[in-house]
Amino acid sequence: MIKIEFPKGFIWGAATSSYQIEGAWDEDGKGESIWDNIVHTTKRVKNRDTGDIACDHYHRFKEDIQIMKDLGLDAYRFSISWPRIFPSGNMNINEKGIKFYDNLVDTLIDNQIKPFATLYHFDLPLSLQKIGGWKNQKVVEAYVKYASFLFEQLGDRVKNWITFNEPMIFTLVFYAFGLYDMKPDLEGGYLASINVNKAHAMAVKSLRETNNSDGKIGITLNLSPVYPEEDSDANMKVVDIVDGIYNRWFLDPIFKASYPEDILEFNKPHINIPKVKREHLKLLEDNPIDFIGINNYSCTRIEDKMPKNVNDLLALILRPKKIVGKEYSEMGWEIYPDGLHDLLKKVDKEYSHPVIYITENGMACKDDVIIDGIIQDEDRISYLKKYLRSVHNAINEGVDLRGYFVWSLMDNFEWVEGYSKNFGLIKIDYKSQERKMKKSAFWYQNVIKQNGFNLENSMKTGSE
């Protein structure tokens, strides 16, 4: 038996997002979001599920915070619904919306739980999507107004801010697959990603100019280690391009105030990426982040064949083929904990040793077996043990990792998968809204209490 012990002061948390859990989609003055529109007007979501009620967190947040306290969470990462604050995107303030987050933050603090607030987790006000969404500079300006308002309102209590969650997904992926306008627009996705980086830098600047805030601010990126199926020079070229689009296109602007030249060259024959203005890059350079949030669930394995175009490449990234002998989650994602270790080491080495938080990591698995009244999700516990072991190895090797947030606190609306995939430590009965702790929740509760856990020798990872 090996004792895994984390550094003193390591932050243990859990994460959620507004659209996925809050419900109350049209209550108390909230405006319509792009996801309200997607679920109500398209067939993109499995079983035509919606987030109209979801986990009803809007009405049950006090109950949910009590569960967080029972778990022993040090911190809770949540996102703020932009259309709940500004129903029209950038016009009149909805007082009932800000009151909800005031109460949420106060209740967290009353229970000694640090709030980590994400400003944007996919739910853009629909009114702003109608003018082009993130392709339009007016949306950048509206976002900065929204962010600045929240810094003023909540900055005296919220000391950790995240500007955006997973821009790779809501720019390149959602645009490429036509989620917003029902037609593919990869060129628009690249333009959106550049505008999002500008909005991010402007929000960082705004926080630092806010009188009542001494908070820290960062951004959360979904990153993946990329591996070739077989070693070869040709394959490594493909790996570099995939890594460039998946990881470096989003890391380089944040840390180096530049965009990777090889990805600009790769895209030239296919799409027109607008030239980034020098003042935009200067904004990024002059407004560095305090920490980077990393979301990671799996790894990406690449075949020995260069894709014909960027759409083929994105399909390769998002729908990789399964490999015989590998273990996969219910999402079809390979379980490869050494990948997270490799990723942390790579970011640490190539981006000047930043402060890092794992802002999402977890597993969708079947959890419909109940023994002695407890929901059995042993697969999730096994996954978390392996990935936390890799995290611990990275810390021991000098990575400045300050905390870990499991995805997710509770089962929720999982975007296009609807309610068909369960990531939560807490089981939600969507009819009765009963909350019930799974076996993994009791395990995580003990991890937090001990600031670590015992690991069987047979579960050692290759990164040791």
C-alpha positions as CSV (number, residue, x, y, z in Angstrom):
1,M,0.0,0.0,0.0
2,I,1.3,3.4,-1.0
3,K,0.3,6.6,0.8
4,I,-0.3,9.5,-1.6
5,E,-0.2,12.8,0.3
6,F,-0.6,16.2,-1.3
7,P,1.1,19.4,-0.3
8,K,-0.2,21.4,2.6
9,G,-2.8,23.9,1.4
10,F,-3.7,21.9,-1.7
11,I,-7.2,22.9,-2.8
12,W,-9.8,20.2,-3.3
13,G,-12.9,21.2,-5.2
14,A,-15.7,20.2,-7.6
15,A,-17.0,21.9,-10.7
16,T,-20.3,22.6,-12.4
17,S,-21.6,25.1,-15.0
18,S,-24.7,27.3,-15.0
19,Y,-26.6,25.9,-18.0
20,Q,-25.9,22.3,-17.0
21,I,-27.4,22.5,-13.5
22,E,-29.3,25.7,-12.8
23,G,-32.6,25.2,-14.7
24,A,-35.0,28.2,-14.2
25,W,-34.2,29.0,-17.9
26,D,-36.9,31.7,-18.2
27,E,-37.5,32.7,-14.5
28,D,-36.9,36.0,-12.7
29,G,-36.0,38.0,-15.8
30,K,-33.4,35.7,-17.3
31,G,-32.8,36.2,-21.0
32,E,-32.6,33.4,-23.6
33,S,-29.2,31.8,-24.2
34,I,-27.8,30.1,-27.3
35,W,-28.3,26.7,-25.5
36,D,-31.9,27.5,-24.7
37,N,-32.3,28.1,-28.4
38,I,-30.4,25.0,-29.4
39,V,-32.4,22.6,-27.2
40,H,-35.8,24.2,-28.1
41,T,-35.4,24.6,-31.9
42,T,-33.0,21.8,-33.1
43,K,-32.6,18.1,-32.8
44,R,-28.9,18.3,-31.9
45,V,-29.3,17.0,-28.3
46,K,-29.9,13.3,-27.5
47,N,-33.5,12.5,-26.6
48,R,-34.4,16.1,-27.2
49,D,-33.3,16.8,-23.6
50,T,-33.1,20.4,-22.4
51,G,-31.6,22.3,-19.5
52,D,-35.0,23.9,-18.7
53,I,-35.0,22.4,-15.2
54,A,-31.7,20.4,-15.1
55,C,-30.7,19.9,-11.4
56,D,-32.9,22.9,-10.3
57,H,-29.8,24.4,-8.7
58,Y,-31.3,27.9,-9.0
59,H,-33.9,26.9,-6.4
60,R,-31.8,24.3,-4.5
61,F,-28.4,25.9,-4.2
62,K,-28.5,26.0,-0.4
63,E,-29.1,22.3,-0.3
64,D,-26.3,21.7,-2.8
65,I,-23.9,23.9,-0.8
66,Q,-24.7,21.8,2.3
67,I,-23.7,18.7,0.3
68,M,-20.4,20.5,-0.6
69,K,-19.8,21.2,3.0
70,D,-20.5,17.6,4.0
71,L,-18.0,16.5,1.3
72,G,-15.5,18.9,2.9
73,L,-14.8,20.8,-0.3
74,D,-12.3,23.6,0.0
75,A,-13.6,25.3,-3.2
76,Y,-16.4,25.2,-5.7
77,R,-16.0,26.1,-9.3
78,F,-19.2,27.4,-10.9
79,S,-20.1,29.5,-13.9
80,I,-22.2,32.6,-14.1
81,S,-25.1,32.8,-16.6
82,W,-24.5,35.9,-18.7
83,P,-28.2,36.1,-19.8
84,R,-29.3,35.9,-16.2
85,I,-27.3,39.1,-15.5
86,F,-27.8,40.9,-18.8
87,P,-30.9,39.4,-20.5
88,S,-30.2,41.3,-23.7
89,G,-26.5,40.8,-23.6
90,N,-25.3,44.3,-22.7
91,M,-28.3,46.5,-21.8
92,N,-30.4,46.5,-18.6
93,I,-29.1,44.7,-15.6
94,N,-31.4,42.0,-14.1
95,E,-31.3,42.6,-10.4
96,K,-32.8,39.3,-9.5
97,G,-30.1,37.6,-11.5
98,I,-27.2,39.3,-9.7
99,K,-29.0,38.6,-6.4
100,F,-28.9,34.9,-7.1
101,Y,-25.1,34.9,-7.4
102,D,-24.7,37.3,-4.5
103,N,-26.6,34.8,-2.3
104,L,-24.7,31.8,-3.8
105,V,-21.3,33.5,-3.1
106,D,-22.3,34.5,0.4
107,T,-23.6,31.0,1.3
108,L,-20.4,29.5,0.0
109,I,-18.3,31.8,2.1
110,D,-20.5,31.2,5.2
111,N,-19.7,27.5,4.8
112,Q,-15.9,28.1,4.3
113,I,-15.9,27.2,0.7
114,K,-13.9,29.3,-1.7
115,P,-15.8,30.5,-4.8
116,F,-14.0,30.0,-8.2
117,A,-16.2,31.9,-10.6
118,T,-16.1,31.2,-14.4
119,L,-17.5,34.2,-16.4
120,Y,-18.3,32.2,-19.5
121,H,-19.2,28.5,-19.9
122,F,-20.9,28.3,-23.3
123,D,-24.2,30.2,-22.6
124,L,-24.0,33.3,-24.7
125,P,-27.1,35.5,-24.6
126,L,-29.1,34.6,-27.8
127,S,-29.4,38.3,-28.7
128,L,-25.6,38.5,-29.1
129,Q,-25.5,35.3,-31.2
130,K,-28.0,36.9,-33.6
131,I,-25.4,39.6,-34.4
132,G,-22.7,37.0,-35.2
133,G,-21.7,35.8,-31.7
134,W,-17.9,35.7,-31.1
135,K,-17.2,36.7,-34.7
136,N,-18.5,40.2,-33.9
137,Q,-16.3,42.8,-32.0
138,K,-19.5,44.1,-30.4
139,V,-19.8,40.9,-28.5
140,V,-16.2,41.4,-27.2
141,E,-17.2,44.8,-25.9
142,A,-20.4,43.4,-24.3
143,Y,-18.4,40.7,-22.6
144,V,-16.0,43.2,-21.1
145,K,-18.9,45.2,-19.8
146,Y,-20.4,42.1,-18.3
147,A,-17.1,41.0,-16.7
148,S,-16.4,44.4,-15.3
149,F,-19.9,44.6,-13.7
150,L,-19.3,41.3,-12.0
151,F,-15.9,42.3,-10.7
152,E,-17.5,45.3,-9.1
153,Q,-20.4,43.4,-7.7
154,L,-18.7,40.3,-6.5
155,G,-15.0,41.1,-6.4
156,D,-14.9,41.9,-2.7
157,R,-15.7,38.2,-2.0
158,V,-14.7,36.2,-5.1
159,K,-10.9,36.0,-5.2
160,N,-10.5,33.6,-8.0
161,W,-11.9,34.3,-11.5
162,I,-11.8,32.3,-14.8
163,T,-12.5,34.3,-17.9
164,F,-13.5,31.5,-20.3
165,N,-14.1,27.8,-20.2
166,E,-12.7,25.7,-23.1
167,P,-12.6,28.3,-25.9
168,M,-11.4,25.5,-28.3
169,I,-14.8,23.9,-27.9
170,F,-17.1,26.9,-28.2
171,T,-15.1,28.5,-31.1
172,L,-13.4,25.9,-33.4
173,V,-15.6,22.9,-32.6
174,F,-19.0,24.5,-32.3
175,Y,-18.5,26.7,-35.4
176,A,-16.9,23.9,-37.4
177,F,-19.9,21.6,-36.8
178,G,-22.5,24.3,-37.4
179,L,-24.0,24.2,-33.9
180,Y,-24.9,27.9,-33.8
181,D,-26.1,28.7,-37.3
182,M,-26.7,25.1,-38.6
183,K,-24.0,25.4,-41.2
184,P,-20.2,24.7,-40.8
185,D,-18.1,27.8,-40.4
186,L,-14.6,26.9,-39.4
187,E,-13.2,30.2,-40.7
188,G,-15.7,31.9,-38.3
189,G,-14.4,29.6,-35.5
190,Y,-10.9,30.8,-35.9
191,L,-12.0,34.4,-36.0
192,A,-14.1,33.7,-32.8
193,S,-11.1,32.2,-31.1
194,I,-9.0,35.3,-31.8
195,N,-11.8,37.6,-30.5
196,V,-12.2,35.5,-27.4
197,N,-8.5,36.0,-26.6
198,K,-8.9,39.7,-27.0
199,A,-11.9,39.7,-24.7
200,H,-10.0,37.6,-22.2
201,A,-7.1,40.1,-22.1
202,M,-9.4,43.0,-21.7
203,A,-11.2,41.2,-18.8
204,V,-7.9,40.6,-17.1
205,K,-7.1,44.3,-17.4
206,S,-10.5,45.2,-16.1
207,L,-10.1,43.1,-12.9
208,R,-6.8,44.7,-12.1
209,E,-8.3,48.1,-12.5
210,T,-11.3,47.2,-10.2
211,N,-10.9,49.1,-6.8
212,N,-12.6,46.5,-4.6
213,S,-10.8,43.4,-5.9
214,D,-7.5,41.8,-5.1
215,G,-8.5,38.7,-6.9
216,K,-6.5,36.3,-9.1
217,I,-7.6,35.6,-12.7
218,G,-6.9,32.9,-15.3
219,I,-8.5,31.0,-18.1
220,T,-9.5,27.4,-18.4
221,L,-8.4,25.4,-21.5
222,N,-9.3,21.9,-22.5
223,L,-5.9,20.4,-23.3
224,S,-4.9,16.9,-24.5
225,P,-1.6,15.2,-24.8
226,V,-1.2,13.9,-28.4
227,Y,0.5,10.6,-29.2
228,P,1.2,8.8,-32.5
229,E,-0.2,5.3,-32.8
230,E,3.3,4.3,-34.1
231,D,6.6,6.1,-34.1
232,S,7.5,7.5,-37.5
233,D,8.7,10.9,-38.9
234,A,5.5,11.3,-40.9
235,N,3.3,10.5,-37.9
236,M,5.2,13.0,-35.7
237,K,4.4,15.7,-38.2
238,V,0.7,15.0,-37.8
239,V,1.1,15.0,-34.1
240,D,2.7,18.4,-34.2
241,I,-0.2,19.8,-36.2
242,V,-2.9,18.2,-34.0
243,D,-1.1,19.5,-30.9
244,G,-0.9,22.9,-32.5
245,I,-4.6,23.1,-33.2
246,Y,-5.7,21.4,-30.0
247,N,-3.3,23.0,-27.5
248,R,-0.8,25.6,-28.8
249,W,-3.4,27.7,-30.7
250,F,-4.9,28.5,-27.3
251,L,-1.8,28.3,-25.0
252,D,0.6,30.5,-27.1
253,P,-1.6,33.6,-27.2
254,I,-2.1,33.5,-23.4
255,F,1.5,32.9,-22.5
256,K,3.5,34.1,-25.5
257,A,1.2,36.8,-27.0
258,S,1.6,35.0,-30.4
259,Y,-0.1,32.4,-32.6
260,P,1.8,29.3,-33.8
261,E,3.2,29.9,-37.3
262,D,2.9,26.2,-38.3
263,I,-0.9,26.3,-37.7
264,L,-1.2,29.5,-39.7
265,E,0.7,27.9,-42.6
266,F,-1.4,24.6,-42.3
267,N,-4.6,26.6,-42.6
268,K,-3.6,28.8,-45.5
269,P,-4.7,26.5,-48.3
270,H,-8.1,25.9,-46.7
271,I,-9.3,28.9,-44.8
272,N,-8.5,32.6,-44.4
273,I,-7.5,33.4,-40.8
274,P,-7.5,37.2,-40.3
275,K,-4.2,38.8,-39.4
276,V,-4.0,39.5,-35.7
277,K,-3.4,43.2,-35.0
278,R,-0.3,44.1,-33.0
279,E,-2.4,46.0,-30.4
280,H,-4.3,42.8,-29.8
281,L,-1.1,40.9,-29.1
282,K,0.1,43.7,-26.9
283,L,-3.1,43.4,-24.8
284,L,-2.3,39.8,-24.2
285,E,1.4,40.6,-23.4
286,D,0.5,43.4,-21.0
287,N,-2.2,41.4,-19.1
288,P,-0.7,38.0,-18.1
289,I,-2.8,35.5,-16.1
290,D,-2.2,34.5,-12.5
291,F,-3.0,30.9,-13.2
292,I,-4.0,28.5,-15.9
293,G,-6.9,26.1,-15.5
294,I,-6.6,22.8,-17.3
295,N,-9.5,20.5,-18.2
296,N,-8.4,17.0,-19.1
297,Y,-10.2,13.7,-19.4
298,S,-8.2,11.6,-21.9
299,C,-5.5,11.7,-24.6
300,T,-5.5,11.9,-28.4
301,R,-3.9,9.2,-30.5
302,I,-3.1,10.0,-34.1
303,E,-2.8,7.7,-37.1
304,D,0.1,7.9,-39.6
305,K,-1.8,10.0,-42.2
306,M,-2.0,13.8,-42.6
307,P,-5.6,14.9,-42.9
308,K,-6.6,16.6,-46.1
309,N,-8.1,19.6,-44.4
310,V,-8.9,21.2,-41.0
311,N,-12.4,19.7,-40.8
312,D,-10.9,16.2,-41.3
313,L,-8.4,17.0,-38.6
314,L,-11.1,18.1,-36.1
315,A,-13.1,14.9,-36.8
316,L,-9.9,13.0,-36.1
317,I,-9.4,14.8,-32.8
318,L,-13.1,14.5,-31.7
319,R,-13.9,11.0,-33.0
320,P,-10.7,9.0,-32.6
321,K,-11.0,5.3,-33.3
322,K,-10.9,2.9,-30.4
323,I,-7.7,0.8,-30.1
324,V,-7.9,-2.9,-29.0
325,G,-6.5,-3.3,-25.5
326,K,-7.2,0.2,-24.3
327,E,-9.8,1.1,-21.7
328,Y,-12.5,3.7,-22.4
329,S,-15.1,5.6,-20.5
330,E,-18.8,5.8,-21.3
331,M,-18.0,8.9,-23.4
332,G,-15.7,6.8,-25.6
333,W,-12.6,8.5,-24.2
334,E,-9.5,6.5,-23.6
335,I,-8.5,6.3,-19.9
336,Y,-4.8,7.2,-19.9
337,P,-3.7,8.8,-16.6
338,D,-0.1,9.1,-17.7
339,G,-1.3,11.5,-20.3
340,L,-2.3,14.1,-17.7
341,H,1.2,13.8,-16.1
342,D,2.8,14.3,-19.6
343,L,0.5,17.3,-20.3
344,L,1.3,19.0,-16.9
345,K,5.0,18.5,-17.5
346,K,4.8,19.9,-21.0
347,V,2.8,23.0,-20.0
348,D,5.2,23.6,-17.1
349,K,8.3,23.3,-19.3
350,E,7.1,25.2,-22.4
351,Y,5.2,28.0,-20.6
352,S,7.6,29.2,-17.9
353,H,6.3,27.2,-14.9
354,P,2.8,28.7,-14.4
355,V,0.5,28.2,-11.5
356,I,-1.9,25.5,-12.5
357,Y,-5.2,24.2,-11.3
358,I,-6.9,21.1,-12.7
359,T,-10.3,22.7,-13.2
360,E,-12.0,19.6,-14.6
361,N,-11.2,15.9,-14.5
362,G,-13.6,13.0,-14.1
363,M,-15.3,10.1,-15.8
364,A,-18.7,9.2,-17.2
365,C,-19.5,5.6,-16.2
366,K,-22.4,3.4,-15.5
367,D,-23.6,3.8,-11.9
368,D,-27.0,2.0,-11.8
369,V,-26.0,-0.8,-9.3
370,I,-27.0,-0.1,-5.7
371,I,-25.6,-2.3,-2.8
372,D,-26.6,-1.6,0.8
373,G,-28.3,1.6,-0.3
374,I,-25.1,3.0,-1.9
375,I,-24.7,3.7,-5.6
376,Q,-21.7,1.7,-6.8
377,D,-19.4,3.6,-9.2
378,E,-16.1,1.7,-8.7
379,D,-15.0,2.6,-12.2
380,R,-15.1,6.3,-11.3
381,I,-13.1,5.7,-8.1
382,S,-10.5,3.7,-10.0
383,Y,-10.2,6.5,-12.6
384,L,-9.8,9.2,-10.0
385,K,-7.2,7.3,-8.1
386,K,-5.1,6.8,-11.3
387,Y,-5.4,10.4,-12.5
388,L,-4.7,11.8,-9.0
389,R,-1.6,9.6,-8.8
390,S,-0.4,11.2,-12.1
391,V,-1.2,14.6,-10.7
392,H,0.8,13.8,-7.6
393,N,3.8,12.6,-9.6
394,A,3.8,15.9,-11.6
395,I,3.8,17.9,-8.3
396,N,6.7,15.9,-7.0
397,E,8.6,16.7,-10.2
398,G,8.2,20.4,-9.7
399,V,4.9,21.3,-11.4
400,D,3.3,24.2,-9.5
401,L,-0.2,22.6,-9.3
402,R,-2.3,24.2,-6.5
403,G,-5.6,22.4,-6.7
404,Y,-7.9,19.9,-8.3
405,F,-11.6,20.1,-9.2
406,V,-13.5,16.9,-10.0
407,W,-16.0,17.0,-12.8
408,S,-18.7,17.0,-11.7
409,L,-20.2,17.7,-8.3
410,M,-23.5,16.2,-9.6
411,D,-25.0,14.5,-12.7
412,N,-26.2,17.1,-15.1
413,F,-27.1,18.1,-18.6
414,E,-24.1,17.0,-20.7
415,W,-24.6,19.2,-23.8
416,V,-25.4,17.2,-26.9
417,E,-25.4,14.0,-24.8
418,G,-28.3,15.4,-22.8
419,Y,-28.8,13.3,-19.6
420,S,-27.4,10.1,-21.1
421,K,-24.0,10.4,-19.5
422,N,-23.3,10.7,-15.8
423,F,-20.1,12.4,-14.4
424,G,-21.4,13.3,-11.0
425,L,-20.3,12.4,-7.5
426,I,-23.9,13.1,-6.6
427,K,-26.8,11.2,-8.3
428,I,-29.7,13.4,-9.4
429,D,-33.2,12.0,-9.7
430,Y,-34.5,14.4,-12.3
431,K,-38.2,13.8,-11.5
432,S,-38.0,14.2,-7.7
433,Q,-34.7,16.2,-7.7
434,E,-33.5,14.0,-4.9
435,R,-29.7,14.2,-4.4
436,K,-27.8,11.0,-3.4
437,M,-24.1,10.6,-2.7
438,K,-22.5,7.9,-4.8
439,K,-19.7,5.7,-3.5
440,S,-17.2,8.0,-5.3
441,A,-18.5,10.9,-3.2
442,F,-17.7,9.1,0.0
443,W,-14.3,8.2,-1.3
444,Y,-13.6,11.8,-2.4
445,Q,-14.8,13.0,1.0
446,N,-12.1,10.8,2.6
447,V,-9.4,12.0,0.2
448,I,-10.1,15.6,1.2
449,K,-10.1,14.8,4.9
450,Q,-6.7,13.0,4.6
451,N,-5.3,15.3,1.9
452,G,-4.5,12.2,0.0
453,F,-5.3,8.5,-0.2
454,N,-3.9,5.0,-0.1
455,L,-3.0,3.4,-3.5
456,E,-2.5,-0.3,-4.0
457,N,0.8,-1.3,-5.5
458,S,-0.9,-2.8,-8.5
459,M,-2.3,0.6,-9.4
460,K,1.1,2.3,-9.9
461,T,1.2,4.4,-13.1
462,G,4.0,4.4,-15.7
463,S,4.9,8.0,-14.8
464,E,6.5,7.0,-11.6
